[in-house]
């Protein structure tokens, strides 16, 4: 699935980004951009800096230098709690489902920051596995259902720019396919997605563009139409 690149200014613009955990220097001058309506994947081996890049956008537990602008707002100048209010939703790898809350309570926990968020019925349509499970403890769901709940919870807030960190990791193939279909549906609905995904087939199926990270640096950028001619070299670089 492909789209033409926008001629407008990028929705997200990152320039010269350096990121640190304490004294550990993880990102080294990263430059990426994402236009509205795109699905962009970050590819790279474990430890390449992909999750750190998402955390840097959200200002989460990482020291940053450089430039991150969203709708021309300087994210580095904002406290972490202000960033979701701009319409950015973050689904971390660990999902963050609360064991003390049932599915409905987990889904309704975050406030709605913007109009246009998905209704509960729309979320159930996107993820039918969750329908009828409202009174079930969130952590009694399967791993795949917890991932669906984590994504659905962010979609309800009105966020239109979604950061997904390894949404299919460790899931059964049939659930991986359901998550991939949901990402494709979000794209059709006009959402913008920045995706970290180890499953190369999923990333290839849903993304318009790709950035390849290696040791905290962007070492390659390509569009979906280039995948077929470069797949072998990419798989070798990624250790697929």
C-alpha positions, 0 to 999 in steps of 0.5 A: 500500500503506497501514497504519494509524498505530501508536498506540504511541510512534514507533520513531524520533523526531527533534525540532528537528534541526540538522545542519552540515558544517563551517560549512555549516548544512544542516538547520534544526529538522527534526521527523519520526517513524517508527513500527514497520512503516512505510515513510516517504519523504523527498521533496525536490529535490537539496540539500534535506537528505534524505541529511544527515538519514539521515547524522545518524541514523547520526552519519556525518560531520555535526555535529548538534544537537537530538534523535534517539531510536531506541527511546527511546535518544539517538542523539546521545550514541552513537559512530557504531559503536554505532548499527548495534548497535541494529538500524539498517541504512544503505544509502548512495547510493554502495553501498560494495561492495568491489572486492577481495571477491566477492559472497559475501564482500561479503555476509558482511562485516558481523557479525550484530548481532541474531537475525532477519537474513535468511539468504543463501538468503532474500536470494537469494530477495529478489534472484534476480539475485545467486544463483549469482554468489557468486564474482563480484567485487562491482564486476563486477556491474551497478549494479542488482545492486550495489544489491541486494548492498548492501541484502542485506548490511544485511539479513543483519546483523539490522537491522530499521530500514533507511535507504535512500538513493536505491536506484533512482537511475540504474538501468534501469526493469526493475531499478527495479521489482525494487527496488521489489518488494523494498522492498514485500516487506520491508514485508510481513516487518515491516521499517521503512524510511526511504527517500530516493527521487527516483523519485516513482512508486517512493516512491508505490508503497511508502510509507505516509507522506511528508515533503517537505524544502525547504532543510533544513526539513520543509515538508509531511507527507502520507499515501499516501491523500492522494497522488492529490488532491495529486500535481500540486502535489507534482510541481511542488514536487519538479520531477518 
